[in-house]
């Protein structure tokens, strides 16, 4: 059984320390450094428009996205458990960040980001990261597709240049506004958006090694400047990007604000853990490397704490940027640090260029990102081919994501998946009378070692043998009481055979205690045989075996029959 305790601190080793000379004298070479520099610059160019676009879509500023990519990205590369992970803002957070800003303002977002970072650190230090893989696949697919749909819907206004002062945050109301205001669309804006999208798709198809999003945004920006097009840009909407890095600022925390943002912070931490570990697994598959999940979660947590202190937004491992990093020839975490330096150079020396980026170009980037995230082919395939219960969880999570909010959708999706799992476990767990089956088993299984008296003992009317199949937990605990009701005439002894019980929980123990009391009231002796080591240890710790009597715990069913005494 897994125990929740702080893991061995010696196992939390950042991968960047592998660059130090080892006992064989191997060192990090200048050739490797050159590869990391080249890869870092390429990833920095890719991350530049995405960082700003995700922050804008989430209701933040473009500067916040860049600050997040710089601060959190540096922590993830310096301290992470993956050699190739690139950290920064991603599309998974857009919806939830938007909701936090709407409800609690910028201060609430900073608090939620820092709180989520602390949760991630706890996950890493306690080894809880291993449980992230138990989030059901229909739940992750449902909310990922829902996020993709929401991101797409948020970009329609900027893509077409619709004259809407402030869009409704509600999904269906937003689309009703789009329909009502669609006659106000701006042809040039839509043309730049469509052109950017076309360039990205063509580059991805025919020149996959070139950063498609960066090239598309650069082309859109150049077209607007050269043709002097009157389009809304980052500069006209946000006033540009400060040509400096932010100073740390520790927010004033209050119990009220902490309580208000806690659910959102938990969802941020959960999404960050899922996406960062998924990204690390993808990186392992591409390189043959093996990441340290606990170190990675700890680094992700520290990255989010630092991002919040510097006024950024939540961050996690970015799958697309990590894959780009590997394809660009990265060798070590130094490539991730070089990607951070590339972004820092842009902020410090080239930030005026960002002011000219048209919002329609960024919206085109996000529309393509939303399409990639939603993976509609996988979504439809699951609905058509998955079991109906899984399809129900998938659709419920998806619909709640777009209708209510992501936090509620994840909570309901996980709860539904747990209930469905319990139902399946109950279906495979049963308690049935074994007397006749045991006679057959002993007679035809190994007659040479079974005496006639042993086989005959199983047919005794004063003993009933029941076998429990499957885990004995709260979902099936009442089966014992049903077993007693089936006993027409109280036998002298009742034997529970538990060879197929892999686990017992506290509710199962309570049911056994109640069962023992009922047996004693009916003057039946209760014996347990063939119990596994794990369940036996649990029963010993709870005091049940002491109450039952150690002499009533037997190794084999034959010994239990003998212990029951003569007829």
C-alpha positions as MATLAB code, in Angstrom:
seq = 'XXXXXXXXXXXXXXXXXXXXXXXXXXXXXXXXXXXXXXXXXXXXXXXXXXXXXXXXXXXXXXXXXXXXXXXXXXXXXXXXXXXXXXXXXXXXXXXXXXXXXXXXXXXXXXXXXXXXXXXXXXXXXXXXXXXXXXXXXXXXXXXXXXXXXXXXXXXXXXXXXXXXXXXXXXXXXXXXXXXXXXXXXXXXXXXXXXXXXXXXXXXXXXXXXXXXXXXXXXXXXXXXXXXXXXXXXXXXXXXXXXXXXXXXXXXXXXXXXXXXXXXXXXXXXXXXXXXXXXXXXXXXXXXXXXXXXXXXXXXXXXXXXXXXXXXXXXXXXXXXXXXXXXXXXXXXXXXXXXXXXXXXXXXXXXXXXXXXXXXXXXXXXXXXXXXXXXXXXXXXXXXXXXXXXXXXXXXXXXXXXXXXXXXXXXXXXXXXXXXXXXXXXXXXXXXXXXXXXXXXXXXXXXXXXXXXXXXXXXXXXXXXXXXXXXXXXXXXXXXXXXXXXXXXXXXXXXXXXXXXXXXXXXXXXXXXXXXXXXXXXXXXXXXXXXXXXXXXXXXXXXXXXXXXXXXXXXXXXXXXXXXXXXX';
ca = [
       0.000    0.000    0.000;
       1.302    3.444   -0.920;
       2.105    5.732    2.002;
       1.972    9.489    1.694;
       5.350   10.641    2.918;
       8.138   12.893    1.816;
      10.266   11.098   -0.751;
      14.009   10.685   -0.521;
      15.427   14.145   -1.147;
      18.426   12.561   -2.890;
      16.121   11.482   -5.717;
      15.254   15.117   -6.497;
      18.174   15.861   -8.777;
      17.775   18.437  -11.579;
      18.826   17.021  -14.923;
      21.085   19.972  -15.616;
      23.525   18.622  -12.999;
      24.285   15.794  -15.410;
      26.352   18.320  -17.342;
      28.971   18.287  -14.589;
      31.985   16.061  -15.272;
      31.295   12.459  -14.244;
      33.661    9.838  -12.814;
      34.650    8.754  -16.321;
      35.738   12.303  -17.130;
      32.953   12.954  -19.654;
      32.117   16.640  -19.956;
      29.543   18.865  -21.612;
      31.241   19.810  -24.881;
      31.317   23.029  -26.882;
      29.689   21.136  -29.767;
      26.769   20.225  -27.525;
      26.566   23.823  -26.340;
      26.357   25.034  -29.936;
      23.482   22.634  -30.630;
      21.664   23.793  -27.499;
      22.117   27.451  -28.462;
      20.695   26.901  -31.928;
      17.749   24.895  -30.589;
      17.086   27.466  -27.866;
      16.920   30.342  -30.334;
      14.498   28.420  -32.559;
      12.245   27.521  -29.625;
      12.409   31.126  -28.399;
      11.136   32.310  -31.787;
       8.320   29.750  -31.615;
       7.442   30.695  -28.033;
       7.364   34.439  -28.718;
       3.965   34.723  -30.434;
       2.439   31.832  -28.495;
       3.292   33.304  -25.090;
       1.680   36.619  -25.971;
      -1.312   35.004  -27.673;
      -2.160   32.704  -24.771;
      -1.952   35.547  -22.281;
      -4.165   37.825  -24.393;
      -6.720   35.035  -24.873;
      -6.784   34.476  -21.111;
      -7.575   38.117  -20.411;
      -4.019   39.138  -19.519;
      -1.491   41.301  -21.297;
       1.092   40.194  -23.867;
       3.831   41.223  -21.448;
       2.502   38.791  -18.839;
       2.826   35.922  -21.292;
       6.427   36.826  -22.065;
       7.297   37.287  -18.387;
       5.809   33.871  -17.658;
       7.796   32.174  -20.405;
      10.973   33.816  -19.098;
      10.596   33.256  -15.351;
       8.787   29.920  -15.254;
      10.660   28.647  -18.301;
      13.982   29.363  -16.601;
      12.975   27.454  -13.442;
      11.694   24.478  -15.422;
      14.884   24.197  -17.503;
      17.266   24.830  -14.582;
      15.557   22.562  -12.020;
      13.385   20.196  -14.063;
      13.432   16.428  -14.223;
      13.353   16.329  -18.025;
      16.325   17.222  -20.222;
      14.202   18.701  -22.981;
      11.126   20.206  -21.306;
      10.189   23.775  -22.277;
       7.987   25.579  -19.778;
       5.653   28.484  -20.367;
       2.009   29.494  -20.834;
      -0.174   27.008  -22.712;
      -3.691   26.788  -24.054;
      -4.846   24.498  -21.249;
      -4.913   27.444  -18.834;
      -6.650   29.993  -21.041;
     -10.195   29.246  -19.937;
      -9.510   28.961  -16.233;
      -7.274   32.067  -16.144;
      -9.996   34.035  -17.903;
     -12.486   32.926  -15.264;
     -10.176   33.799  -12.344;
      -9.529   37.287  -13.709;
     -13.258   37.806  -14.295;
     -14.165   36.809  -10.731;
     -11.183   37.874   -8.643;
      -9.132   40.279  -10.749;
      -5.344   40.310  -11.324;
      -4.626   39.883   -7.596;
      -6.721   36.724   -7.544;
      -4.824   35.330  -10.538;
      -1.443   35.947   -8.903;
      -2.668   34.304   -5.695;
      -4.046   31.320   -7.596;
      -0.797   30.953   -9.560;
       1.366   30.943   -6.431;
      -1.030   28.611   -4.604;
      -1.033   26.209   -7.561;
       2.767   26.322   -7.527;
       2.816   25.331   -3.872;
       0.465   22.430   -4.618;
       2.772   21.228   -7.403;
       5.784   21.367   -5.080;
       3.868   19.262   -2.552;
       2.994   16.777   -5.311;
       6.651   16.505   -6.233;
       7.964   16.198   -2.665;
       5.396   13.576   -1.647;
       5.491   11.536   -4.845;
       1.836   12.267   -5.577;
       2.734   12.865   -9.196;
       2.386    9.153   -9.865;
      -1.357    9.430   -9.206;
      -1.819   11.966  -12.011;
      -1.805    9.062  -14.458;
      -5.014    7.801  -12.850;
      -7.022   10.741  -14.213;
      -9.398    8.920  -16.593;
      -8.688    9.342  -20.291;
     -12.295   10.367  -21.143;
     -12.020   13.202  -18.600;
      -8.756   14.586  -20.013;
     -10.027   14.232  -23.577;
     -13.338   15.878  -22.692;
     -11.901   18.971  -21.065;
      -9.066   19.278  -23.609;
     -11.564   19.301  -26.473;
     -13.751   21.714  -24.524;
     -10.809   24.065  -23.977;
     -10.035   23.947  -27.688;
     -13.635   24.892  -28.552;
     -13.607   27.765  -26.035;
     -10.283   29.147  -27.280;
     -11.586   29.060  -30.844;
     -14.785   30.860  -29.869;
     -12.810   33.574  -28.056;
     -10.835   34.397  -31.202;
     -13.755   34.998  -33.568;
     -14.081   38.658  -32.555;
     -10.429   39.550  -33.257;
     -10.187   37.304  -36.327;
     -13.068   39.050  -38.085;
     -12.677   42.446  -36.409;
     -16.239   42.456  -35.067;
     -17.290   45.699  -33.398;
     -18.228   44.281  -30.004;
     -17.248   46.411  -27.040;
     -17.113   43.511  -24.580;
     -18.026   39.908  -25.365;
     -20.082   37.859  -22.951;
     -18.062   35.212  -21.087;
     -20.897   32.673  -21.516;
     -20.354   30.362  -24.483;
     -23.801   30.445  -26.105;
     -24.381   34.139  -25.396;
     -21.003   34.866  -27.000;
     -22.009   33.078  -30.195;
     -25.362   34.858  -30.252;
     -23.426   38.141  -30.120;
     -21.196   36.999  -32.980;
     -24.247   36.250  -35.108;
     -25.871   39.564  -34.205;
     -22.739   41.637  -34.849;
     -21.353   39.670  -37.800;
     -22.429   42.364  -40.316;
     -19.820   44.619  -38.623;
     -16.892   42.384  -39.596;
     -13.837   44.143  -41.031;
     -12.701   42.769  -44.400;
      -9.014   43.729  -44.031;
      -8.856   42.236  -40.537;
     -10.407   38.980  -41.714;
      -8.021   38.970  -44.695;
      -4.954   39.308  -42.455;
      -6.280   36.576  -40.163;
      -7.004   34.233  -43.043;
      -3.655   35.004  -44.660;
      -1.804   34.280  -41.424;
      -3.662   31.000  -41.036;
      -2.889   30.001  -44.623;
       0.824   30.731  -44.206;
       0.979   28.684  -40.993;
      -0.758   25.716  -42.591;
       1.418   25.832  -45.720;
       4.645   26.114  -43.719;
       3.610   23.250  -41.456;
       2.866   21.113  -44.505;
       5.814   21.874  -46.773;
       8.502   23.365  -44.480;
       7.907   21.646  -41.134;
      11.318   22.591  -39.702;
      10.515   26.316  -39.895;
       8.563   27.889  -36.970;
       5.202   28.263  -38.718;
       3.458   30.430  -36.111;
       6.366   32.886  -35.869;
       6.616   33.153  -39.664;
       2.863   33.687  -40.009;
       2.790   36.448  -37.380;
       5.891   38.072  -38.885;
       4.277   38.087  -42.333;
       1.065   39.585  -40.951;
       3.005   42.276  -39.099;
       5.080   43.106  -42.169;
       1.968   43.371  -44.348;
       0.305   45.744  -41.879;
       3.386   47.966  -41.651;
       4.197   48.060  -45.364;
       0.603   48.636  -46.462;
      -0.179   50.874  -43.481;
      -3.337   48.909  -42.744;
      -5.631   50.395  -40.062;
      -5.890   47.253  -37.930;
      -5.978   46.774  -34.176;
      -2.535   45.778  -32.900;
      -0.916   44.898  -29.590;
       0.253   48.483  -29.311;
      -3.166   50.035  -29.950;
      -4.907   47.717  -27.482;
      -2.326   47.186  -24.746;
       0.069   50.106  -25.198;
       2.963   47.899  -26.238;
       5.358   45.880  -24.110;
       7.680   47.495  -21.524;
      11.326   47.288  -22.629;
      12.369   45.884  -19.252;
      11.929   42.844  -17.085;
       9.571   43.064  -14.111;
      10.645   43.351  -10.490;
       9.431   40.785   -7.969;
       6.278   41.706   -6.105;
       4.870   39.667   -3.246;
       1.073   39.939   -3.164;
      -0.848   40.685    0.001;
      -2.585   37.423    0.778;
      -5.857   37.138    2.686;
      -7.721   34.088    3.934;
     -10.805   35.210    2.054;
      -8.964   35.430   -1.274;
      -7.121   32.156   -0.667;
     -10.411   30.383   -0.023;
     -12.056   31.984   -3.042;
      -9.331   30.988   -5.521;
      -8.502   27.591   -3.991;
     -10.701   25.535   -6.384;
      -9.216   27.318   -9.397;
      -5.690   26.911   -8.015;
      -6.285   23.187   -7.575;
      -7.472   22.889  -11.181;
      -4.425   24.842  -12.378;
      -2.128   22.546  -10.416;
      -3.886   19.454  -11.742;
      -3.718   20.641  -15.355;
      -0.087   21.706  -14.951;
       0.821   18.301  -13.555;
      -1.035   16.429  -16.303;
       0.340   18.488  -19.173;
       3.912   18.723  -17.877;
       4.206   14.973  -17.262;
       2.517   14.209  -20.584;
       4.986   16.514  -22.304;
       7.881   14.803  -20.503;
       6.578   11.392  -21.608;
       6.369   12.625  -25.205;
       9.961   13.888  -24.921;
      11.063   10.501  -23.567;
       9.407    8.768  -26.487;
      11.172   11.023  -28.987;
      14.633   10.711  -27.420;
      14.765    7.462  -25.445;
      15.420    9.487  -22.287;
      13.657    8.933  -18.933;
      12.396   11.885  -16.917;
      12.198   12.248  -13.135;
       8.485   12.937  -12.528;
       8.859   14.146   -8.930;
      11.672   16.546   -9.807;
       9.684   17.792  -12.786;
       6.599   18.552  -10.696;
       8.730   20.296   -8.072;
      10.325   22.454  -10.761;
       6.933   23.217  -12.303;
       5.699   24.296   -8.883;
       8.678   26.564   -8.265;
       8.251   27.981  -11.769;
       4.636   28.929  -11.075;
       5.548   30.486   -7.729;
       8.237   32.615   -9.387;
       5.897   33.480  -12.265;
       3.286   34.722   -9.791;
       5.852   36.776   -7.889;
       6.945   38.453  -11.135;
       3.370   39.155  -12.217;
       3.045   36.295  -14.696;
       0.354   33.691  -15.313;
       0.314   29.916  -14.739;
       2.784   27.834  -16.713;
       3.459   24.199  -17.478;
       5.428   22.025  -19.859;
       4.512   22.898  -23.442;
       4.290   19.797  -25.625;
       4.666   21.580  -28.990;
       7.613   23.697  -27.854;
       9.276   20.699  -26.201;
       8.925   18.681  -29.413;
      10.325   21.630  -31.395;
      13.248   21.790  -28.987;
      14.077   18.139  -29.632;
      13.655   18.388  -33.398;
      15.908   21.451  -33.423;
      18.741   19.356  -31.987;
      18.681   20.103  -28.266;
      21.089   18.085  -26.158;
      20.471   19.278  -22.602;
      18.429   21.709  -20.444;
      20.773   24.451  -21.627;
      18.571   24.711  -24.738;
      15.625   25.660  -22.538;
      17.716   28.328  -20.818;
      18.779   29.697  -24.221;
      15.101   29.883  -25.208;
      14.548   32.024  -22.101;
      17.486   34.282  -23.006;
      16.097   34.698  -26.522;
      12.792   35.922  -25.112;
      14.582   38.196  -22.646;
      16.597   39.793  -25.467;
      13.389   40.416  -27.376;
      11.762   42.098  -24.373;
      14.782   44.255  -23.612;
      15.757   45.306  -27.129;
      13.019   44.444  -29.635;
       9.785   45.012  -27.725;
       8.667   47.902  -30.012;
       8.274   45.323  -32.786;
       5.601   43.566  -30.746;
       3.462   46.696  -30.729;
       2.931   46.315  -34.481;
       1.667   42.717  -34.336;
      -1.982   42.648  -35.482;
      -4.415   40.920  -33.159;
      -5.933   39.150  -36.145;
      -2.590   37.399  -36.714;
      -2.439   36.194  -33.129;
      -6.068   35.062  -33.282;
      -5.214   32.948  -36.340;
      -2.393   31.311  -34.373;
      -4.755   30.529  -31.509;
      -7.430   29.136  -33.817;
      -4.929   26.627  -35.160;
      -3.760   25.839  -31.639;
      -7.387   25.268  -30.590;
      -7.883   22.882  -33.512;
      -4.766   20.945  -32.528;
      -5.902   20.820  -28.890;
      -9.439   19.697  -29.597;
      -8.364   16.712  -31.735;
     -11.909   16.228  -32.983;
     -11.037   12.985  -34.737;
     -10.049   11.380  -31.440;
     -13.093   12.902  -29.739;
     -15.536   11.467  -32.281;
     -13.754    8.103  -32.316;
     -14.111    7.764  -28.539;
     -17.803    8.604  -28.666;
     -18.403    6.003  -31.384;
     -16.191    3.167  -30.143;
     -15.692    3.582  -26.392;
     -18.045    1.935  -23.866;
     -21.202    3.957  -23.335;
     -20.212    4.821  -19.778;
     -16.869    6.282  -20.929;
     -18.582    8.149  -23.766;
     -20.991    9.602  -21.201;
     -18.120   10.839  -19.023;
     -16.437   12.304  -22.107;
     -19.532   14.209  -23.252;
     -20.379   15.366  -19.722;
     -16.895   16.763  -19.150;
     -16.878   18.399  -22.574;
     -20.294   20.040  -22.195;
     -19.643   21.233  -18.637;
     -16.328   22.739  -19.767;
     -17.973   24.951  -22.362;
     -21.266   25.612  -20.514;
     -20.182   26.019  -16.867;
     -16.407   26.143  -16.293;
     -13.356   23.933  -16.401;
     -13.013   23.468  -12.634;
     -16.548   22.142  -12.269;
     -16.167   19.985  -15.384;
     -13.015   18.279  -14.098;
     -14.537   17.685  -10.663;
     -17.754   16.203  -12.070;
     -15.874   14.183  -14.698;
     -13.553   12.598  -12.141;
     -16.437   11.846   -9.760;
     -18.461   10.236  -12.570;
     -15.463    8.178  -13.637;
     -14.926    7.024  -10.050;
     -18.566    5.963   -9.704;
     -18.396    4.061  -12.978;
     -15.202    2.383  -11.818;
     -16.891    1.414   -8.548;
     -19.803   -0.037  -10.454;
     -17.445   -2.141  -12.540;
     -15.594   -3.310   -9.453;
     -18.877   -4.255   -7.796;
     -19.820   -6.236  -10.894;
     -16.623   -8.320  -10.666;
     -16.838   -8.819   -6.885;
     -19.102  -11.447   -5.381;
     -19.533  -13.766   -2.407;
     -20.812  -17.217   -3.266;
     -21.307  -20.603   -1.639;
     -18.366  -22.872   -2.450;
     -19.200  -26.246   -0.843;
     -20.182  -28.145   -3.986;
     -17.559  -26.435   -6.158;
     -14.844  -27.280   -3.655;
     -15.788  -30.939   -3.678;
     -15.375  -30.940   -7.461;
     -12.165  -28.912   -7.249;
     -10.570  -31.237   -4.734;
     -11.813  -34.396   -6.408;
     -10.719  -33.580   -9.943;
      -7.890  -31.167   -9.169;
      -5.517  -33.361   -7.174;
      -7.236  -36.509   -5.913;
      -3.945  -38.121   -4.991;
      -3.328  -35.714   -2.117;
      -6.944  -35.526   -0.909;
      -8.318  -38.207    1.346;
     -11.903  -39.339    1.175;
     -12.507  -37.903    4.633;
     -11.337  -34.432    3.541;
     -13.619  -34.460    0.519;
     -16.475  -35.771    2.570;
     -15.977  -33.045    5.168;
     -16.845  -30.450    2.547;
     -20.313  -31.952    2.208;
     -21.088  -31.468    5.887;
     -24.363  -29.687    6.492;
     -23.071  -28.002    9.646;
     -20.399  -26.004    7.728;
     -20.865  -23.505    4.926;
     -17.961  -22.181    2.917;
     -18.204  -18.865    1.075;
     -15.559  -17.378   -1.178;
     -15.086  -13.646   -1.748;
     -13.904  -12.759   -5.250;
     -12.460   -9.290   -5.839;
     -11.470   -6.314   -3.654;
     -13.526   -5.981   -0.475;
     -14.256   -2.262   -0.215;
     -17.113    0.085    0.637;
     -18.889   -0.559   -2.646;
     -19.439   -4.257   -1.866;
     -19.387   -4.332    1.944;
     -23.121   -4.982    2.241;
     -22.687   -8.296    0.416;
     -21.750   -9.931    3.706;
     -25.092   -9.052    5.251;
     -26.829  -10.423    2.170;
     -24.821  -13.614    2.632;
     -26.207  -14.085    6.133;
     -29.742  -13.558    4.903;
     -29.262  -16.429    2.425;
     -28.353  -18.861    5.205;
     -31.631  -20.710    5.837;
     -30.456  -22.646    8.918;
     -27.530  -21.399   10.971;
     -24.603  -23.826   10.482;
     -22.101  -24.702   13.168;
     -19.345  -22.812   11.374;
     -19.082  -20.418    8.476;
     -15.812  -20.239    6.566;
     -14.805  -17.218    4.462;
     -12.250  -18.084    1.799;
     -10.325  -14.911    0.829;
      -7.660  -16.096   -1.600;
      -9.030  -13.825   -4.358;
      -9.296  -10.678   -2.217;
      -6.407   -8.331   -3.151;
      -7.389   -5.471   -0.816;
      -9.637   -4.534    2.098;
     -10.558   -0.972    3.078;
     -11.908    0.439    6.351;
     -15.532   -0.033    5.269;
     -14.771   -3.658    4.441;
     -13.242   -4.079    7.900;
     -16.341   -2.552    9.473;
     -18.513   -4.966    7.468;
     -16.422   -7.918    8.688;
     -16.787   -6.708   12.279;
     -20.567   -6.464   11.892;
     -20.584   -9.870   10.214;
     -18.663  -11.370   13.158;
     -21.181   -9.917   15.621;
     -24.078  -11.371   13.629;
     -22.399  -14.780   13.463;
     -21.904  -14.823   17.220;
     -25.522  -13.852   17.800;
     -26.589  -16.827   15.702;
     -23.999  -19.006   17.491;
     -21.984  -19.610   14.341;
     -18.215  -19.849   14.441;
     -16.528  -17.609   11.850;
     -13.270  -18.775   10.295;
     -11.196  -17.126    7.577;
      -8.770  -19.002    5.368;
      -6.301  -18.385    2.535;
      -6.132  -14.642    3.202;
      -3.387  -12.746    1.397;
      -0.521  -10.963    3.119;
      -1.735   -7.408    2.366;
      -5.347   -7.784    3.561;
      -4.146   -9.767    6.576;
      -1.819   -6.948    7.621;
      -4.698   -4.473    7.326;
      -6.969   -6.679    9.458;
      -4.252   -7.126   12.076;
      -3.629   -3.394   12.305;
      -7.345   -2.702   12.706;
      -7.643   -5.194   15.601;
     -10.130   -7.408   13.768;
      -7.935  -10.526   13.898;
      -7.451  -10.060   17.631;
     -11.222   -9.812   18.062;
     -11.843  -12.811   15.830;
      -9.047  -14.846   17.413;
      -5.828  -15.753   15.650;
      -6.777  -19.438   15.873;
      -9.653  -18.708   13.468;
      -7.301  -17.543   10.685;
      -6.182  -20.619    8.731;
      -3.862  -21.197    5.793;
      -6.040  -23.647    3.855;
      -9.689  -24.531    3.583;
      -8.902  -28.061    4.830;
      -7.375  -26.620    8.003;
     -10.436  -24.402    8.452;
     -12.753  -27.400    8.157;
     -10.654  -29.279   10.693;
     -10.623  -26.233   13.004;
     -14.432  -26.113   12.853;
     -14.464  -29.361   14.793;
     -16.241  -32.688   14.294;
     -19.856  -32.803   13.078;
];
